Amino acid sequence: MIHARAEIVGNVWKIVAREGDPVAVGDAVAILETMKMEIPVVAPAAGHVSRLLVNEGQIVQEGDPIAEIDATVGA
């Protein structure tokens, strides 16, 4: 499993992907809000979202895992 991680401390404003959704490298999985800016958390690899690890409204720290990506071939 590969994790999409928060790059900054912030509030999980919106979860974009759902469990089971296919994602490509760079696809937004969630949007963080910090200091009135929206920061996307992106998939680091192609695959499927196997598990979301946060909820909307949750505060996350830099480096916290947001979602697990099952990086399967041909995803």
C-alpha positions, 0 to 999 in steps of 0.5 A: 500500500502507498499512502497519499499524505498531507503536505501541510497542517490543515483541516480536511475540507473535502474528501474527493475520492471514495473507497474503491475509486480509481486514481491516477498519479496527481489526482486529488484524493482530498482537499485541505484548508489552511489559512483560507487556502485550499491545498489538494492531497494527491495520489502519489501512484496510480491504483485504487483508493483502498481505504480513507484514513480521515474524515471531513472536518478533521485536523491533520498534521504534515505527513499524516496519511490521508488515504491508502492507494492500492497501486495495482498494475493497469489501474 
